Amino acid sequence: AVVSTQSTGINDFPEDKLLALGRDVDRTVKNSFIHNVKEAGYMKHQGNVFNHLQPAQTAQLWQGLHRDKFDEFWVVNHRLMEHINNETYQYIPFRIYTDLHKQYIQKPFKPRVDDELTTLGDLLFKCLPGSVEETGDSEDPHKIKEGITLKIQGVCPPLVTPIQWLSEHLSHADNFLYIVVLGDLTAPVAASGSTTKGGVTASGSATTGGVAASGSATVTAGQSSGAAGNEE
């Protein structure tokens, strides 16, 4: 059999919006994935779980995903999703994508405040106030504004859903919870240092990144391919 290889050139590549993967695509995507898993682990457990993984386990995490072998992937990943001493995560790894903002929104957000679980509505009210509004009902305090569409893994969970549960059950393979909000977002992104339930005042600036296409492995512009730990 004769195998031919063709290269396609692209003029005016949008380097300000997309990160070129270069020739070693597998290594670049792998490093980006491990970087995200490591970042999520520090948010959830201060790195106390990820840092105890052996290099072979980190490799198994990637290879299980890359080869579509879920059992191999889950043997390692389930450890990253566990609670330590039955406590909630320290912070929720999440990113919000909208059709208004050029960069995803990522802020420190606690899943529990004063022994009370925070919800999806609490998170949106703090981080993207243009998407929800208060109802005055203590049992169901937020509702999605008219004209706004909210999707997580293709569904719209109730706003009263605890954000800890969503992080455990609807996060992507990199352990981040990806939230897509579309529509007329007239209110600006909440300022850093908001005292809204679940938020913290230490930081909260939006992190630069590219918009991830559904079902594709995407490398964000703010990540270095060499930043991942336990690469090999």
C-alpha positions in Angstrom: 0.0 0.0 0.0 1.2 3.5 -0.8 0.7 6.0 2.0 0.8 9.7 1.1 1.1 12.6 3.5 -0.3 16.0 2.7 0.2 19.3 4.6 -2.3 22.1 4.6 -1.2 25.6 5.0 -3.4 28.3 6.6 -2.9 32.0 5.8 -3.4 34.6 8.5 -3.7 32.0 11.3 -5.6 33.7 14.2 -2.8 33.4 16.8 -4.5 35.9 19.1 -7.5 33.4 19.4 -6.0 30.0 18.9 -2.8 28.3 20.1 -1.0 26.5 17.3 -0.3 22.9 18.5 2.8 22.5 16.3 4.1 19.1 15.0 4.0 17.2 18.3 0.2 17.5 18.8 -0.2 14.5 21.1 2.4 15.8 23.6 1.0 19.3 23.5 -2.6 18.1 24.2 -1.4 15.6 26.8 0.5 18.3 28.7 -2.4 20.7 28.6 -4.7 18.0 29.9 -2.4 17.1 32.8 -1.9 20.8 33.6 -5.7 21.2 33.9 -6.0 18.1 36.1 -3.2 19.3 38.3 -4.8 22.8 38.6 -8.2 21.3 39.5 -6.5 19.1 42.1 -4.9 22.1 43.8 -8.3 23.8 43.9 -10.1 20.8 45.4 -7.5 19.2 47.7 -4.5 21.7 47.7 -2.7 19.1 45.6 -2.7 16.5 48.4 -4.1 13.8 46.1 -2.5 14.7 42.7 1.0 15.1 44.3 0.8 11.5 45.6 0.2 10.0 42.1 3.0 8.0 40.7 4.3 8.9 37.2 2.8 5.6 35.9 -0.6 6.6 37.3 -0.4 10.0 35.6 0.5 8.3 32.4 -2.4 5.8 32.8 -4.8 8.7 33.4 -3.9 10.2 30.0 -3.6 6.9 28.1 -7.0 5.7 29.4 -8.6 8.9 28.0 -6.5 9.0 24.8 -7.3 5.4 23.9 -11.0 5.6 25.0 -10.5 3.0 27.8 -12.6 4.4 30.5 -11.9 1.7 33.1 -8.2 2.5 33.0 -8.9 6.2 33.2 -11.3 5.9 36.1 -9.0 3.7 38.2 -6.9 6.9 38.7 -9.4 9.7 38.2 -11.8 8.4 40.9 -9.1 9.3 43.5 -9.1 12.9 42.2 -12.8 13.1 42.6 -13.0 11.8 46.2 -13.5 13.8 49.4 -10.8 14.0 52.0 -12.3 13.1 55.4 -15.8 13.4 53.9 -15.3 17.2 53.5 -16.3 19.2 50.4 -13.7 20.4 48.0 -11.8 23.6 49.1 -12.8 25.4 45.9 -14.7 24.3 42.8 -12.7 24.0 39.5 -15.1 25.6 37.0 -14.9 27.8 33.9 -17.8 29.8 32.4 -17.9 30.4 28.6 -20.2 33.0 27.1 -20.7 34.6 23.6 -20.0 38.0 25.1 -16.6 37.6 26.8 -13.5 36.7 24.8 -12.0 34.8 27.8 -13.5 32.3 30.1 -14.5 33.3 33.6 -12.8 31.5 36.5 -12.9 32.7 40.1 -12.3 31.1 43.5 -15.6 29.7 44.7 -16.3 27.6 47.8 -18.8 24.7 47.8 -19.8 25.3 51.4 -20.1 28.5 53.4 -21.0 28.5 57.1 -22.0 24.8 56.9 -24.4 25.6 54.1 -23.9 24.1 50.6 -23.6 26.8 47.8 -25.5 26.3 44.6 -25.2 26.8 40.9 -27.4 29.9 41.3 -25.0 31.3 43.9 -22.0 30.8 41.6 -23.7 32.5 38.6 -24.9 35.4 40.8 -21.4 36.0 42.0 -19.4 35.4 38.8 -21.9 36.3 36.0 -24.7 38.4 37.5 -26.1 39.3 34.1 -27.3 35.7 33.7 -29.5 35.3 36.8 -31.7 37.4 39.1 -33.0 37.1 42.6 -36.5 35.9 43.3 -36.9 36.8 46.9 -37.8 33.1 47.6 -35.5 31.6 50.3 -36.1 28.1 48.9 -35.4 29.0 45.3 -33.5 32.4 45.5 -32.4 32.7 41.8 -33.8 32.3 38.4 -32.3 32.5 34.9 -33.0 35.8 33.2 -35.3 35.8 30.2 -33.4 35.2 27.0 -30.5 33.4 28.7 -29.6 29.8 27.9 -27.5 27.7 30.4 -25.9 24.4 29.6 -23.7 22.0 31.5 -22.9 18.8 29.6 -25.8 19.6 27.3 -28.4 19.9 30.1 -29.7 22.8 32.3 -29.6 21.8 35.9 -31.8 23.5 38.5 -30.1 26.6 40.0 -30.7 25.1 43.5 -28.4 22.2 42.6 -25.4 22.2 45.0 -22.2 23.1 43.1 -20.3 20.3 44.9 -22.7 17.7 43.4 -22.3 19.2 39.9 -18.5 19.2 40.2 -18.5 15.6 41.2 -21.0 14.3 38.6 -20.8 16.7 35.6 -17.1 17.7 35.4 -15.2 16.9 32.2 -12.2 14.5 32.1 -9.8 17.3 33.2 -11.9 17.6 36.4 -13.2 21.1 35.5 -16.9 22.0 35.4 -17.6 23.8 32.1 -20.6 26.1 32.1 -21.9 27.6 28.9 -24.1 30.7 29.1 -25.6 32.2 26.0 -27.8 35.2 25.5 -28.1 38.9 26.3 -25.7 39.4 29.2 -26.2 43.1 30.0 -24.5 43.1 33.5 -20.8 43.0 33.7 -18.8 40.2 35.2 -18.7 40.5 39.0 -15.7 42.5 40.3 -12.9 40.8 42.1 -13.4 40.7 45.9 -17.2 40.3 45.8 -18.6 39.1 49.2 -21.3 37.1 47.5 -22.0 33.7 49.1 -19.3 31.3 48.1 -16.8 33.8 46.9 -13.5 34.9 48.4 -11.8 38.2 48.4 -8.2 37.0 47.8 -8.4 37.0 44.0 -11.0 36.4 41.3 -9.7 37.8 38.1 -10.8 36.1 34.9 -8.2 33.8 33.5 -7.2 34.1 29.8 -8.1 31.1 27.7 -9.5 30.0 24.3 -13.0 28.8 23.8 -13.2 25.0 23.7 -15.2 23.4 20.9 -17.7 20.7 22.0 -16.1 17.3 22.0 -12.6 18.5 21.1 -9.4 18.6 23.0 -8.4 22.3 23.1 -5.3 24.0 24.4 -5.9 27.4 26.0 -3.6 30.3 25.2 -2.8 30.8 28.9 -1.3 27.3 29.3 2.3 26.4 28.7 2.8 22.9 27.3 5.7 22.4 29.6 3.8 23.4 32.8 2.3 20.0 33.5 3.8 17.9 36.2 4.6 14.2 35.8 4.6 14.5 32.1 6.1 11.2 31.2 
